[in-house]
Amino acid sequence: MNAAIRPFNETDYPAITELWNRQNPDRSRSVEEARHSDANLEGKLRKGRFVANVDGRVVGVGEYSQNLGSLHPQKFILEGYVPPEFQGRGIGKALYERVLEALKPYDPISLRTTVRENQARAMKFLHDRGYAETKRDWVSVLQVAEANLEPFADLEQRVKAEGIEILSFAEPLESDPQAVQKLHALFSEIRVDVPRSEPPTPISLETFVENILTGPDYDPNAFFIALEGAEWVGMSCMFRVGETKELDHWSTGTRRAWRGRGIAQTLKVRTVRYARENGFATIRTDNDSRNAPMLAINDRLGFRRGAAQISMLKEL
């Protein structure tokens, strides 16, 4: 097919967001979220995006970027998607080759991308080009109305009796001038133990604020913190998804010295209660297949796993 491949421009945001949401119905995002993410990463990462046009319509996207949390100057993340009605016509191949051409000046040493296990065409495309699986994440969705919270009725009272208090981030944000710094420190300690594709690199306070606490879908009422006295010991945080009734679960964890006490499970239950009390229909999350404790918590709450998301690597 005669598709024109050109650099992305500002007017393409609605089209590429629509294509993304068709490709990832359980990971939907808004135009505002896409704009915010791009703006905050400008100048921090090597990044480029191209679109395929057929008769004035955007029918494919190909891009390269880097992982802000595992930053290496020669390691790149690739992303590409073409709607089903335009697949098999060489558009994906043309976008991929254009991205590789744009990457040459950076002398890349590895390329990484993700694909769903049920996307056979995309999987073959990657295998044919030398990519191999290195990591697998379960994408799970909870229908909030179906969640069974009865087994957890006494959980929060039990951890409270042990001196653990659960607050929404909005509460210390109002009263503690160091709340943002404390959340960043908590996140920074927890994240190094989360299974990941590449070794973690530090995320500065400034970058954390720009990318987590200022976006259009951020709501401090959907962020929950566990405290023991003055110590911030755990977190479980969600983002809204535009104006929908969906929540995107970002991260749950506790500091090492406080693990094994049911704190993470208590935090996760609180997020579900919040969703139910505020009229949300679904919560989406994803977890590394090796993260057995968190997967067990999700299973008990009623999250249902969909097709796994597979991380594919090509070393150059």
N, C-alpha and C positions, 0 to 999 in steps of 0.2 A: 504494500500500500504506500502511496505517495504522501507520507506524513512529513510536515515541516518541523524540524527540531530547532528550538530557539531558547535563549535564556528566559527564565522566569521574570515577570514584572509584577508590579503592585496590583494591577487589575486582575491578576490570575487567582487571587486568594479565594474568592467564592468557588471557582471551578475546582481548584485542587482540594479544597476542603470537602466538597461534595464527593469527589473521587475517593478521598481517604475514607470518608464515612461509609461509602458503599463497600469498600474493601475491608473495613474494620467496624462492622456494626456494633460490636460490643466494646469498642474503644473510641467512640465518637468524640469529635472536638468541634469547637466553634471557630468561625473566622477570626473573632477577636483573640481567641487563645493562640491561634497560629501566628497572627501578627505580633502578639506580645512575645512569644517564644523567639521569633526571628529577631525582633528588636533587641532583646536582652542578650542574645548570643553574638550580635554584631561586634566584630573586633576581637572576640574572645576565642573564636574557633575559625579554622579554615572551612569554608562552607560554600557550596554552589548548587544551583537548582536549574533544571531544564524542563521544558514541557514540549509535548508533541501536539501539533495542531493538524486537524483534518477539517477542511471546509470551515475554518474559523472557530472550530470547537476544540477545546483542550481534551485530549483523549489519553493522555499518559503523562506521568511525572517520573523524573529520574534525578536523584540528588546525592551529593556527598556531604558529610559533616564529620565532626569528631565527638567523642564522648567526653563531656565536661567533667565527669567524675572519674575518668580513667584516661587522662589526657596524655597523648604522645604525638610529637610533631609529624610522625610518618605513619600513624595508624588511623584508618578512616572507616566511617560507618556509611554504608550505601543503603539507599531506599528507592524503591521503584514500584509503581503500580499502574496497570492498564485495565480498564473495565472489561468484563468478559466478552462483550460484543465486538471488541477490537483486538482481542488476543489472537495469537497465531498468524499475525500479518506482518511481523517484523518490527513492530513499533517498540516493543520492549528491548529488542536487540539494538536498535538504533539509539535509544536513550542510554543504554548501558555503555555502548562504545563512545558516546559523546561525553559521558561522565569520566570514563577512563582517560580520554584525551585531555580533559580539564585537569586531571590529577597529576599528569606527567611532571610538571614543574616541581612538585613536592616530593618526588622520589619515594612513593609509598612502599612500606615493607609488609603491610597486611591490609586486607579488606574484610569487613564483617557486615553481615546483614541478617535479617530475621525473616522467617517464612512460617506459615501455619502448616501443620503436618497434613492437613487435608487439601493443600494447594499443590496438587500433583504436577501441574505444568510448571509452576515456579520452582518446585523442588528439582525437577529434571533440568531446567535452565541452569540452576546453580551447580548441580552435580557435573553437568557437561563442561562447566568452566572451572572445575577444580576446587569447589567449595566443599567443606566437610563439617559435619555437626560437632559442636563443642559444648552446647548447653541447651537445656530444655526447660521451659517454664509452662506451668499450667495457668491458663486464663479461666477464671471462675466468676460466676455471677450469682448473686443472692437476690431472690425475689423477697423483698423485705416483709411483705405481708405473710409469707409462708415460714419465716424464721421461727424456730421454736426456742424461746428464751426461758422456758420454765426450768430446765436443768441448771440454769445459772442464776436463779432467783436470789440465792444467798451469797453469791460470789463476791459482789462488791462490799457487802457488809463484813465478810470474812477478812478481806484484805484491808478494809478500813480499821478493823479491830487490831490489825498488825501494824497500824500506823501509816498506811498508804492512803493518800487522798487523790481522787480523780477530779480534775478541773478541765473545763474547756479553756483553750488558749486565750480566749477573749477575757477571761477573769484576771490572770496575772498581767496581761497586756495593759489592762486599765490601771493597775496598781503598782507594778514593778517596773522601774525604768530600765532594768537589765533583762527584761523578759525575752527580747529577741536574741540577745547574746547567749542566754541560757539555753534557748531552744536550739540555736546553732551548735553549741557545744555538745548538747545531748545527741543531736542528729549525727555530728561528726564522729562521736564514739561508737554509736550503734552501727553506722553504715559500713564500717570496716569489716564487720563480721557477716555481712549479707553476701551469700554466694553471688559471684559475678563473673563475667567473661574475661575481664582484664583486671590487673591489680589496681586498687583505688588510688587516686591522687587527691590531695586536699582541695576542698571547696571553700573559698574565702567567705567571710561574713557578708561582704558586699554582694558577691555573686549569689549567695543563698537568699538574701533579701530580694534581689532583683528577680530571681527566677522562681521563688517559692511564695514569697509573702506580698507580692504586688500584682499578681496576675488577675485577670477578670474573673476567674473561677475560684480564687482564694476566699475563704470565709473562716475567720478565727473560731467561730462557733462550731465548726466541723473538725477542728484540731483538738485532740485531747491529750492531757499531760498527767502523768502519775508523779506525785511528790511524796517523799518521806521527810517530814520536817522541811528544812530549807533545800534539800537535795532533789533535783529533777532526775527521776530515775527511769522513766519510760514515756513513750509517745505512741499515738495512733492517729493518723491524720488523713483526711479525705478532702477532695476538691469537688466542687459542683461541676456540672457539665453544661455550660451555657444556661439556657432557661429551661432545660429539661427537668424531669423528675429522676435523673440519674446522679449517682455519686461515684467518683473514681477514687478508690482507696489507694493512697500513695505509699504509706510506710507504717509498720508497727514494729516495735522492739523495746527492749529494756537494756539498761547497762548491765555489764557482766556480773557484777556483785549482787544484783537483785534478781537474777534469773532463777527459774524453778519455783517461784512463789505464786504463780497464777496471775501475775500483774498484766502480762501481755494479753491473756485471755479476757481479763476484766476490762481492759481498754477496748478490745475488739467488741465485746458485748455492748459497751457504752456507745460505740459508733452505730451499732445496729439500732439501739434504742433511740438515738438521736434521729436516724433516718426515719424510723417509724413515727416518732412524735412530730416530725416536720413534713410528713406527707411525701417522702421520697419512695419511688417504686423499686429501684434496683441499686445495688452496690456492685461495682466491678473491681476485681483485683487480679494480680498475677503473682505467682510464687515459683521460685526455682524448684525443680523436681527433687532436689536434695534437701530442701528445707522441711523435713518431716514434722517438726513441732508446729510450725505455722500452718502447714497443710492440715494437720489433725484438728487444730482450732477451727479452721474454715469449714471442714467437713462436719464438725459438731454443730456449727451454727446453721448449716444448710446450704452453703455455697455449692453450686454445681459446676463441675469442670467441663469446659468445652475443648476444642482442638488445641493441642499444645502449640506453643510458639517456640520455634527452634532457631537457635543462634548458629549461623554458618560462617566459617572462617576460610579465607584463602590467604596463605602466606606467599609473599612474592620474593 
